[in-house]
């Protein structure tokens, strides 16, 4: 599974906008995109911190912020973004 980060701004490709971290990933096909989302879901459950995301065919867009802190970016979001990046790094 190879993802292409098509959001080049920010650390690790994450942008901070409108009180959210944002990143867009593009995969070879829908199956790879969905497999990535499944891996992210497992990590998010472990952290009890869940992303807002969309998936259209081979593209996954992810927004992270912390609802309990007033819908702002917190350390939880930064930690989850790093875990998400680690799911892509070995590919």
Secondary structure, DSSP 8 states (H G I E B T S, - for coil): ---EE----SGGG-EEETTEEEEEEE-SSHHHHHHHHHHHHHHHHHHT---EEEEETTEEEEEE-BGGGTSB--HHHHHHHHHHHHHHHT-
